[in-house]
Amino acid sequence: MDLSQLPDGAQGGQNAEEEAAKRTHEEQMRRDMMATVLDNGARERLSRISLVSPERSRQIEAILLRMAQSGQLKGRVSENQLIELLDQVRPSLSALCAIRGSWCV
């Protein structure tokens, strides 16, 4: 059956299911990549950060993924290396919070 023959509501439902499946798949890929890139201590620390500040955690994950994809990471990131990265990123996050007028953690 062609999608053009389905009622509009059926097409929307199918598209929503596809989008949800795509998001779930992307989320699983992100988690797998983080498990590969971070050692246990770093993964636990990032998990605690995400409880307090999900936006900051996502930003750090994005940085780590870019670094891994570009070959900048040699081996797994330790908790101490993650702390160093957090310290480097902190000034830019503070500036972003000041611009947006929100509190940062």
C-alpha positions, -999 to 999 in steps of 0.1 A, spaced: 0 0 0 13 35 -9 15 60 19 -5 85 -2 -34 62 1 -35 62 39 -56 88 57 -37 118 70 -38 106 106 -23 73 97 6 89 79 13 112 109 12 83 133 37 63 112 60 93 109 58 99 147 67 62 152 96 65 128 109 97 145 106 80 180 125 50 167 152 72 151 156 92 184 158 60 204 185 46 180 205 78 182 203 79 220 215 43 221 244 51 198 253 81 219 253 60 251 274 33 234 299 59 222 302 74 257 307 40 272 336 35 247 351 69 253 349 72 291 362 50 318 339 41 347 349 70 370 344 96 342 311 80 332 298 81 368 309 117 371 291 127 339 260 108 351 260 129 383 264 161 363 235 152 341 213 148 372 221 184 382 225 200 348 213 180 318 222 208 294 258 209 306 261 172 304 249 172 268 274 199 260 303 179 275 291 147 257 290 166 224 325 179 229 338 144 238 321 129 207 336 155 184 370 148 200 366 111 195 354 114 159 383 137 150 409 114 166 419 138 194 413 112 221 441 87 228 425 59 248 396 63 273 390 95 292 396 92 329 377 111 356 407 135 361 408 142 323 370 149 324 375 173 353 401 191 333 377 194 304 350 207 327 374 233 340 382 244 304 346 246 294 334 264 326 342 299 314 323 295 281 293 281 300 293 310 325 293 334 296 264 315 280 244 316 312 250 353 316 238 360 281 207 338 286 200 352 321 199 318 337 218 301 366 245 277 359 257 249 380 
